[in-house]
């Protein structure tokens, strides 16, 4: 596919996206930016979350992992379903009861301001790194297949992508993103399904051939029974539940949209609808991966060392122009659906948790808007710098592994603090919490590196997240306990 054709498709897509963004955000105020005025239709939120959750990483990286992990990724997805059930029944009722703008206000009300800022700080780092990894993958595809041939440097491609995101999110925030995410999720799902159709045509397979051939091959193996392996079923199930809780339920980016629904029952229905759709779309992505490797084998296409590159290589080089257009639009939708909302959620978390917007009665509506737009723009610059750092450190990895590994480290302290706040009535001082959390991460990193030598060949998977959370919670109980008031202690001794 000619680079100019790819660029034309992306340009037309963004023209439509900017039209949607302008229409939905033309009257947005600060409340519309942060909470969508709590009037978002739950059905549209649920459908929009598909692209935000799966992102360009799932669109490209998950199909590439079918060669080594087969359909084992579904074990993690089954765990996600358990996690979404916990979010809907445990976390959402708390968030709606407290009418939170930033979910880390829960830690501030339950413990203190330091705990709130610690939680928010780990979210900022986690989401910034994760979103940069997702965006990096897609920008690299466009750089390789379009701009590199024209002599355009990577920093220009990355900067242009972030500038486009900035243009349509700066004003409307959540009020805009609910609708642009719906638009982009539709293109993502359409891209997956039409790509499957194009590969079936290339393989000369009917739907019955698809079912028969894949069921007989190794690709559709789901369950792993080796307890030492990171892919062991029970590890994956528990880790998937924990990852869903932290990457959705304790993540301002995803919860901000859900909390824009009118009522708690509507927010819960949003999750109940989203869960089965997410599973079905993931199955379709895995089928797409199996077809890619079958197509490569049939046509003698060498599989690249980085399997992330297989889908774009086949879609843009071997399936013809219609399939290439489908791939480009699907990738664009998947990537920007995930990346656009991150600037809004980072801005919300920083403004509420660090700048204290909820308590700053001295700020007028206009002043809040100016500060919010400045913070939003600064985070766009930070995201750009992170992309350049990732470019300099790029190595042989599947980006989906990188994203989930980062989550195991950076979301662990969040899971530990929220669990402590929800499951106990203990009051703790938050001052030591940043150091406790960083110590837990350092210990987990050491165990991850040495586990095979120390534990008879055992390798940690994403259950490292649970250990990280446990260490943070234990450290908070030991080192951050609030002393009992002297008067209360004297009274107890007297009785």
C-alpha positions as semicolon CSV with decimal commas, in nm:
position;residue;x (nm);y (nm);z (nm)
1;X;0,000;0,000;0,000
2;X;0,141;0,337;-0,100
3;X;0,230;0,567;0,193
4;X;0,022;0,849;0,046
5;X;-0,285;0,624;0,050
6;X;-0,226;0,540;0,416
7;X;-0,188;0,907;0,501
8;X;-0,508;0,992;0,311
9;X;-0,704;0,730;0,508
10;X;-0,571;0,860;0,840
11;X;-0,647;1,218;0,737
12;X;-1,008;1,134;0,646
13;X;-1,050;0,943;0,972
14;X;-0,927;1,237;1,180
15;X;-1,145;1,480;0,991
16;X;-1,448;1,274;1,096
17;X;-1,314;1,239;1,452
18;X;-1,254;1,611;1,490
19;X;-1,608;1,680;1,369
20;X;-1,748;1,451;1,640
21;X;-1,519;1,614;1,899
22;X;-1,622;1,966;1,800
23;X;-1,992;1,886;1,808
24;X;-1,986;1,716;2,149
25;X;-1,742;1,954;2,318
26;X;-1,856;2,291;2,189
27;X;-2,040;2,379;2,514
28;X;-1,825;2,185;2,760
29;X;-1,740;2,353;3,092
30;X;-1,514;2,229;3,373
31;X;-1,784;1,992;3,500
32;X;-1,828;1,857;3,149
33;X;-1,452;1,806;3,119
34;X;-1,412;1,621;3,452
35;X;-1,740;1,426;3,487
36;X;-1,937;1,474;3,165
37;X;-2,190;1,653;3,391
38;X;-2,278;1,294;3,502
39;X;-2,515;1,257;3,207
40;X;-2,336;1,004;2,985
41;X;-2,558;0,724;2,843
42;X;-2,436;0,398;2,997
43;X;-2,470;0,197;2,675
44;X;-2,240;0,432;2,485
45;X;-1,988;0,434;2,771
46;X;-1,979;0,052;2,769
47;X;-1,922;0,032;2,394
48;X;-1,660;0,307;2,404
49;X;-1,463;0,125;2,674
50;X;-1,394;-0,161;2,432
51;X;-1,136;0,032;2,235
52;X;-0,996;0,203;2,542
53;X;-0,937;-0,130;2,718
54;X;-0,805;-0,328;2,422
55;X;-0,607;-0,048;2,251
56;X;-0,353;-0,074;1,972
57;X;-0,145;-0,310;2,186
58;X;-0,416;-0,577;2,176
59;X;-0,481;-0,504;1,808
60;X;-0,118;-0,574;1,708
61;X;0,067;-0,742;1,995
62;X;-0,189;-1,004;2,108
63;X;-0,216;-1,161;1,759
64;X;0,164;-1,183;1,749
65;X;0,176;-1,377;2,076
66;X;-0,042;-1,658;1,939
67;X;0,277;-1,820;1,802
68;X;0,418;-1,880;2,151
69;X;0,121;-1,860;2,391
70;X;-0,153;-1,989;2,156
71;X;-0,491;-1,887;2,302
72;X;-0,348;-1,882;2,657
73;X;-0,424;-1,510;2,678
74;X;-0,788;-1,610;2,732
75;X;-0,692;-1,738;3,079
76;X;-0,606;-1,381;3,171
77;X;-0,929;-1,255;3,011
78;X;-1,137;-1,496;3,221
79;X;-0,972;-1,340;3,523
80;X;-1,070;-0,997;3,389
81;X;-1,434;-1,106;3,411
82;X;-1,392;-1,183;3,782
83;X;-1,223;-0,847;3,830
84;X;-1,503;-0,655;3,655
85;X;-1,757;-0,826;3,882
86;X;-1,558;-0,705;4,187
87;X;-1,545;-0,352;4,046
88;X;-1,919;-0,341;3,991
89;X;-2,015;-0,480;4,331
90;X;-1,743;-0,339;4,558
91;X;-1,576;-0,030;4,412
92;X;-1,852;0,146;4,217
93;X;-2,091;0,166;4,517
94;X;-1,814;0,339;4,716
95;X;-1,731;0,581;4,437
96;X;-2,093;0,681;4,382
97;X;-2,166;0,708;4,755
98;X;-1,879;0,956;4,793
99;X;-1,951;1,129;4,456
100;X;-1,584;1,131;4,363
101;X;-1,429;1,323;4,075
102;X;-1,089;1,159;4,121
103;X;-1,114;0,807;4,263
104;X;-0,802;0,875;4,473
105;X;-1,010;1,109;4,685
106;X;-1,123;0,785;4,849
107;X;-0,773;0,744;4,995
108;X;-0,776;1,106;5,112
109;X;-1,107;1,061;5,293
110;X;-1,016;0,719;5,430
111;X;-0,659;0,802;5,538
112;X;-0,508;1,145;5,463
113;X;-0,388;1,377;5,186
114;X;-0,050;1,204;5,161
115;X;-0,222;0,870;5,094
116;X;-0,437;1,037;4,827
117;X;-0,135;1,190;4,656
118;X;0,060;0,864;4,682
119;X;-0,219;0,677;4,505
120;X;-0,261;0,948;4,246
121;X;0,115;0,967;4,191
122;X;0,141;0,597;4,116
123;X;-0,153;0,628;3,878
124;X;0,017;0,916;3,696
125;X;0,335;0,713;3,649
126;X;0,150;0,392;3,562
127;X;-0,086;0,543;3,308
128;X;0,181;0,763;3,151
129;X;0,418;0,469;3,094
130;X;0,142;0,232;2,982
131;X;-0,013;0,481;2,742
132;X;0,327;0,574;2,602
133;X;0,399;0,204;2,534
134;X;0,063;0,166;2,357
135;X;0,107;0,480;2,152
136;X;0,468;0,393;2,072
137;X;0,363;0,070;1,902
138;X;0,121;0,243;1,664
139;X;0,349;0,539;1,593
140;X;0,627;0,294;1,508
141;X;0,401;0,123;1,251
142;X;0,317;0,454;1,083
143;X;0,682;0,560;1,098
144;X;0,800;0,234;0,938
145;X;0,541;0,207;0,662
146;X;0,475;0,574;0,583
147;X;0,704;0,846;0,711
148;X;1,040;0,670;0,717
149;X;1,038;0,641;0,337
150;X;0,983;1,015;0,313
151;X;1,273;1,093;0,546
152;X;1,049;1,217;0,828
153;X;1,215;1,160;1,170
154;X;1,037;0,964;1,443
155;X;1,001;1,268;1,672
156;X;0,796;1,450;1,407
157;X;0,562;1,150;1,366
158;X;0,522;1,114;1,744
159;X;0,473;1,487;1,795
160;X;0,209;1,504;1,521
161;X;0,012;1,218;1,678
162;X;0,011;1,385;2,019
163;X;-0,080;1,722;1,869
164;X;-0,386;1,567;1,703
165;X;-0,492;1,415;2,036
166;X;-0,439;1,748;2,210
167;X;-0,655;1,932;1,958
168;X;-0,971;1,729;2,015
169;X;-0,938;1,660;2,390
170;X;-0,823;1,996;2,527
171;X;-1,169;2,151;2,547
172;X;-1,429;1,879;2,591
173;X;-1,261;1,618;2,812
174;X;-1,493;1,336;2,919
175;X;-1,795;1,502;2,756
176;X;-1,617;1,460;2,422
177;X;-1,439;1,130;2,490
178;X;-1,756;0,931;2,559
179;X;-1,861;0,995;2,198
180;X;-1,521;0,984;2,025
181;X;-1,445;0,654;2,203
182;X;-1,772;0,510;2,075
183;X;-1,676;0,617;1,723
184;X;-1,327;0,469;1,753
185;X;-1,434;0,143;1,919
186;X;-1,660;0,079;1,621
187;X;-1,367;0,113;1,383
188;X;-1,148;-0,112;1,599
189;X;-1,400;-0,397;1,604
190;X;-1,472;-0,349;1,233
191;X;-1,098;-0,360;1,161
192;X;-1,060;-0,692;1,344
193;X;-1,359;-0,858;1,179
194;X;-1,283;-0,738;0,826
195;X;-0,916;-0,838;0,866
196;X;-1,028;-1,189;0,960
197;X;-1,244;-1,193;0,648
198;X;-0,953;-1,078;0,428
199;X;-0,724;-1,349;0,569
200;X;-0,989;-1,618;0,516
201;X;-1,016;-1,510;0,153
202;X;-0,635;-1,522;0,124
203;X;-0,634;-1,874;0,270
204;X;-0,938;-1,977;0,063
205;X;-1,121;-2,082;0,381
206;X;-1,494;-2,089;0,443
207;X;-1,632;-2,032;0,795
208;X;-1,652;-2,410;0,844
209;X;-1,288;-2,443;0,730
210;X;-1,193;-2,180;0,987
211;X;-1,351;-2,373;1,274
212;X;-1,223;-2,711;1,158
213;X;-0,863;-2,609;1,082
214;X;-0,809;-2,404;1,396
215;X;-0,969;-2,663;1,623
216;X;-0,722;-2,923;1,492
217;X;-0,417;-2,701;1,530
218;X;-0,215;-2,608;1,838
219;X;-0,312;-2,240;1,820
220;X;-0,639;-2,281;2,007
221;X;-0,479;-2,437;2,317
222;X;-0,603;-2,230;2,610
223;X;-0,511;-2,391;2,941
224;X;-0,159;-2,423;3,084
225;X;-0,112;-2,681;3,363
226;X;0,257;-2,618;3,444
227;X;0,263;-2,457;3,790
228;X;0,619;-2,327;3,738
229;X;0,522;-2,138;3,422
230;X;0,406;-1,774;3,424
231;X;0,119;-1,896;3,204
232;X;-0,019;-2,146;3,460
233;X;-0,401;-2,127;3,458
234;X;-0,460;-2,034;3,822
235;X;-0,183;-1,775;3,812
236;X;-0,338;-1,621;3,504
237;X;-0,692;-1,629;3,646
238;X;-0,597;-1,459;3,973
239;X;-0,363;-1,219;3,801
240;X;-0,630;-1,130;3,543
241;X;-0,878;-1,049;3,819
242;X;-0,620;-0,832;3,996
243;X;-0,514;-0,660;3,672
244;X;-0,876;-0,580;3,586
245;X;-0,934;-0,432;3,930
246;X;-0,625;-0,211;3,917
247;X;-0,619;-0,122;3,546
248;X;-0,992;-0,045;3,538
249;X;-1,134;-0,010;3,889
250;X;-0,837;0,174;4,042
251;X;-0,750;0,360;3,723
252;X;-0,881;0,714;3,687
253;X;-0,868;0,683;3,309
254;X;-1,134;0,411;3,290
255;X;-1,335;0,499;3,599
256;X;-1,373;0,861;3,496
257;X;-1,592;0,757;3,204
258;X;-1,789;0,507;3,411
259;X;-1,849;0,766;3,683
260;X;-1,994;1,000;3,420
261;X;-2,303;0,774;3,405
262;X;-2,612;0,919;3,573
263;X;-2,657;0,666;3,855
264;X;-2,487;0,368;4,020
265;X;-2,722;0,111;3,855
266;X;-2,644;0,261;3,512
267;X;-2,269;0,248;3,582
268;X;-2,302;-0,118;3,685
269;X;-2,503;-0,202;3,372
270;X;-2,225;-0,040;3,174
271;X;-1,979;-0,297;3,317
272;X;-2,215;-0,594;3,276
273;X;-2,259;-0,511;2,906
274;X;-1,893;-0,435;2,846
275;X;-1,761;-0,763;2,995
276;X;-1,905;-1,020;2,747
277;X;-1,838;-0,790;2,451
278;X;-1,475;-0,756;2,561
279;X;-1,440;-1,137;2,580
280;X;-1,588;-1,185;2,232
281;X;-1,366;-0,918;2,077
282;X;-1,059;-1,073;2,243
283;X;-1,148;-1,414;2,098
284;X;-1,177;-1,250;1,756
285;X;-0,831;-1,093;1,799
286;X;-0,680;-1,432;1,888
287;X;-0,847;-1,591;1,584
288;X;-0,694;-1,311;1,378
289;X;-0,351;-1,401;1,521
290;X;-0,391;-1,769;1,434
291;X;-0,491;-1,677;1,078
292;X;-0,189;-1,448;1,041
293;X;0,055;-1,730;1,117
294;X;-0,133;-1,974;0,891
295;X;-0,125;-1,714;0,610
296;X;0,247;-1,652;0,662
297;X;0,318;-2,025;0,649
298;X;0,111;-2,078;0,334
299;X;0,268;-1,788;0,144
300;X;0,626;-1,830;0,266
301;X;0,632;-1,501;0,457
302;X;0,910;-1,502;0,721
303;X;0,787;-1,432;1,073
304;X;0,977;-1,132;1,214
305;X;1,172;-1,166;1,539
306;X;0,933;-0,914;1,692
307;X;0,599;-1,079;1,628
308;X;0,429;-0,741;1,686
309;X;0,538;-0,660;1,330
310;X;0,363;-0,956;1,163
311;X;0,012;-0,809;1,136
312;X;0,119;-0,477;0,980
313;X;0,363;-0,654;0,747
314;X;0,095;-0,887;0,608
315;X;-0,189;-0,633;0,611
316;X;0,008;-0,363;0,435
317;X;0,207;-0,584;0,201
318;X;0,019;-0,902;0,111
319;X;-0,359;-0,861;0,134
320;X;-0,425;-0,582;-0,113
321;X;-0,539;-0,222;-0,075
322;X;-0,886;-0,282;0,083
323;X;-0,736;-0,495;0,362
324;X;-0,458;-0,240;0,413
325;X;-0,712;0,040;0,451
326;X;-0,905;-0,169;0,703
327;X;-0,586;-0,233;0,902
328;X;-0,485;0,133;0,904
329;X;-0,826;0,254;1,021
330;X;-0,848;-0,018;1,285
331;X;-0,500;0,060;1,417
332;X;-0,569;0,433;1,421
333;X;-0,893;0,380;1,611
334;X;-0,742;0,132;1,856
335;X;-0,445;0,352;1,933
336;X;-0,610;0,690;1,969
337;X;-0,908;0,550;2,156
338;X;-0,668;0,454;2,434
339;X;-0,425;0,743;2,409
340;X;-0,669;1,033;2,387
341;X;-0,838;0,975;2,722
342;X;-0,510;0,951;2,909
343;X;-0,448;1,326;2,884
344;X;-0,791;1,394;3,034
345;X;-0,749;1,146;3,320
346;X;-0,395;1,262;3,402
347;X;-0,517;1,622;3,406
348;X;-0,814;1,535;3,627
349;X;-0,604;1,342;3,876
350;X;-0,340;1,613;3,901
351;X;-0,590;1,899;3,931
352;X;-0,802;1,727;4,197
353;X;-0,541;1,533;4,395
354;X;-0,242;1,767;4,381
355;X;-0,389;2,111;4,310
356;X;-0,695;2,052;4,530
357;X;-0,959;2,174;4,283
358;X;-1,239;2,031;4,500
359;X;-1,130;2,245;4,797
360;X;-1,013;2,557;4,613
361;X;-1,314;2,786;4,651
362;X;-1,093;3,085;4,569
363;X;-1,070;2,983;4,202
364;X;-1,331;3,109;3,958
365;X;-1,468;2,890;3,679
366;X;-1,253;3,077;3,428
367;X;-0,937;3,037;3,639
368;X;-1,000;2,663;3,676
369;X;-1,039;2,635;3,301
370;X;-0,708;2,812;3,235
371;X;-0,519;2,595;3,485
372;X;-0,681;2,279;3,351
373;X;-0,583;2,355;2,991
374;X;-0,225;2,434;3,094
375;X;-0,193;2,107;3,287
376;X;-0,347;1,916;2,994
377;X;-0,090;2,068;2,756
378;X;0,202;1,995;2,990
379;X;0,102;1,628;3,013
380;X;0,094;1,615;2,633
381;X;0,456;1,731;2,638
382;X;0,549;1,471;2,901
383;X;0,384;1,196;2,695
384;X;0,585;1,310;2,392
385;X;0,911;1,297;2,591
386;X;0,824;0,947;2,719
387;X;0,770;0,828;2,361
388;X;1,117;0,949;2,266
389;X;1,268;0,767;2,565
390;X;1,091;0,445;2,466
391;X;1,224;0,487;2,114
392;X;1,580;0,506;2,244
393;X;1,530;0,198;2,464
394;X;1,339;-0,012;2,207
395;X;1,432;-0,382;2,215
396;X;1,290;-0,723;2,126
397;X;0,966;-0,745;2,325
398;X;0,595;-0,793;2,279
399;X;0,445;-0,463;2,393
400;X;0,148;-0,635;2,560
401;X;0,397;-0,802;2,796
402;X;0,563;-0,469;2,869
403;X;0,232;-0,298;2,948
404;X;0,116;-0,574;3,184
405;X;0,457;-0,602;3,351
406;X;0,456;-0,229;3,419
407;X;0,110;-0,269;3,571
408;X;0,237;-0,542;3,804
409;X;0,490;-0,300;3,951
410;X;0,321;0,038;3,945
411;X;-0,039;-0,060;4,026
412;X;0,058;-0,290;4,315
413;X;0,075;-0,011;4,575
414;X;-0,267;0,115;4,460
415;X;-0,422;-0,229;4,508
416;X;-0,264;-0,259;4,853
417;X;-0,386;0,082;4,973
418;X;-0,740;0,048;4,838
419;X;-0,770;-0,304;4,982
420;X;-0,660;-0,177;5,321
421;X;-0,908;0,108;5,305
422;X;-1,201;-0,110;5,197
423;X;-1,140;-0,420;5,409
424;X;-1,042;-0,261;5,741
425;X;-1,131;0,031;5,965
426;X;-0,767;0,100;6,051
427;X;-0,648;0,459;6,038
428;X;-0,291;0,509;5,920
429;X;-0,062;0,804;5,869
430;X;0,027;0,843;5,504
431;X;0,365;1,014;5,543
432;X;0,579;0,696;5,509
433;X;0,358;0,551;5,231
434;X;0,561;0,666;4,927
435;X;0,873;0,503;5,069
436;X;0,685;0,187;5,168
437;X;0,541;0,155;4,817
438;X;0,877;0,207;4,648
439;X;1,033;-0,049;4,882
440;X;0,763;-0,304;4,788
441;X;0,830;-0,243;4,418
442;X;1,207;-0,286;4,467
443;X;1,158;-0,612;4,659
444;X;0,921;-0,747;4,392
445;X;1,170;-0,659;4,118
446;X;1,441;-0,852;4,302
447;X;1,216;-1,156;4,351
448;X;1,116;-1,142;3,984
449;X;1,480;-1,155;3,877
450;X;1,590;-1,427;4,123
451;X;1,279;-1,648;4,152
452;X;1,403;-1,932;3,931
453;X;1,725;-1,963;4,132
454;X;1,561;-1,920;4,473
455;X;1,236;-2,115;4,425
456;X;1,325;-2,430;4,231
457;X;1,258;-2,298;3,882
458;X;0,943;-2,103;3,970
459;X;0,887;-1,796;3,751
460;X;0,660;-1,513;3,851
461;X;0,382;-1,411;3,616
462;X;0,142;-1,127;3,673
463;X;0,071;-1,262;4,024
464;X;0,362;-1,035;4,111
465;X;0,094;-0,764;4,129
466;X;-0,076;-0,943;4,422
467;X;0,254;-0,982;4,608
468;X;0,332;-0,616;4,549
469;X;-0,007;-0,516;4,693
470;X;0,038;-0,743;4,996
471;X;0,382;-0,602;5,074
472;X;0,250;-0,245;5,048
473;X;-0,045;-0,317;5,277
474;X;0,177;-0,494;5,534
475;X;0,428;-0,212;5,526
476;X;0,151;0,042;5,580
477;X;0,024;-0,153;5,881
478;X;0,370;-0,183;6,036
479;X;0,531;0,150;5,957
480;X;0,243;0,390;5,895
481;X;0,013;0,314;6,187
482;X;-0,131;0,622;6,357
483;X;-0,048;0,635;6,731
484;X;-0,349;0,612;6,958
485;X;-0,437;0,943;7,126
486;X;-0,287;0,972;7,476
487;X;-0,620;1,050;7,643
488;X;-0,780;0,742;7,490
489;X;-0,488;0,522;7,597
490;X;-0,506;0,657;7,957
491;X;-0,879;0,593;7,972
492;X;-0,826;0,237;7,853
493;X;-0,568;0,172;8,124
494;X;-0,798;0,318;8,388
495;X;-1,080;0,090;8,290
